[in-house]
Amino acid sequence: MLTALHHVQLAAPPGSEDVLRAFYAGVLGLEEIAKPAELAKRGGAWFRGPGLELHLGIEEDFRPARKAHPGLLTGDLDALADRLRAAGHDVRHDGLFPGYRRFYADDPVGNRLEFLQPEN
C-alpha cells in the first residue's frame, strides 16, 4: 500500500535554525522550503532536494540521533566528502554496504547522516 517516502524528520535543539540552514542549504545545497504557518511557530526548518525532503524539528530535550539516520544518495561521493571536509565536518568512510560506496558525517547538531553512491 505504501508508494514512497515523503520526508524524514530529524530533531534539533532550540535556536539552531541558523546553523541548520548553513549546513543543509549552504553545504549540502538543499533548498529551504516554507513550513505551513501553524508549524512554523514551532521553529525548525524544512529542506528539499531532488527526490528527498528533510524536516528539522525543534526538541526541547534534544539528543542527537547517533544510530538512526537518513541514507542520502549522491552522484559524486568524493566531491561531497571534499565539500563537507572543507566546511569542517568529519567524514567517516565505511565499505560494508555491498553495491555502494558510502560515508557517515554529522550535521552541526550531531545527527548522524549516511551518504551513498551506487558502485558502477
N, C-alpha and C positions, 0 to 999 in steps of 0.2 A: 503493500500500500504506500510506502514512502517513496518519494520520487527524487529528492535531492536534499542537500543540507543548506538551509537558508543562511545561518550565521553561527559563529562561535562567540560566546561571551567569556571574557576574562575579567577578573576583578583588579581593582587598583585602589590605592589609598586616597583619602580626601586631599584635594589640592594638587593632584598630579597631572591634571589635564595638559598643561603646557609641555611637560617632558614627554607625555604620550604623543602629542601632536608632532613634536620634533622628531621622535623616533618613527612612528608609524607612517606619517606623511613625509617627513624630511628624509629619513634614512631609507625606509622601505619603499617609498614612492606611492603609497596608497592615498586615495582621495578621502578627505574627511567629508562625511555626509551629515546633513542636519538630522538631529533627533526630533521626534514628534514633541510638540510643545510641553505636554504633561511630563514626558520622560526627561526632557532637557532640564527640568527643575531639579532632578536628582544628581546632576553633574555627569561626569564621564564624557566619552567621545566615541563616535562610530566611524569606521573606515571601510572603504570598499576598493577592490581591485578586480581585475579580470577573473571572474568565477569564484570570488570569495568576498565575505563580509565579516569583519571583526568588530565586536562591540566591547568596549571597556567600561565596566560599571563600577561606580564608587562603592566601596565596602568599608564601613567604619572600623571594623576589627580585621583589617586586611592582613592576609598572609599570602605570599606569592605561591602560585602553582609550581611546584618543583618536579612533580612526576607527570601529572596531567598536562597536556599541551596540544595545540593545533599542529598538524603537519601541513606545511605550506610548500606547494610546488613552485619551482623556478626553472627557467630555461637556461640560466647561466649561474651555476652554483659558485664557481670560482669568483666571478665578478661580485656576487652578493657577499661572499665571505670577505673580499677585499674592502667592500664598502662598509661593512659592519666593523671590521678592524680599524679602518680609517676614522670611524666615528667613536672609537674607544671601547668597542664591545668584544668580549672574548668569544672565540669560535671554537667549538669542540667537535672535531670530526669523529664519525662513527661509521665503520664499514660493515655493520651487522644486518643490514636490510637488503636481502638479495634483489637485484634488479635496479637498485637505486644507489646513487651517491648521496650522502647526507651529512649534515652537521646540526648541532644544537647551539643556540645562543639565548641569552636572556634579554627581555625588554628592560627598560630603565627602572622598573619597579620590581624586577626579579622573577617575572613569569617566564617559564621555560617555553621556547619556541623551537620547532623542528623544521628545517628547510631541506627539501629533497629535489633531486634531479634524476629522471629516469636514465639508466645506462642505455646506450645505443649500440 
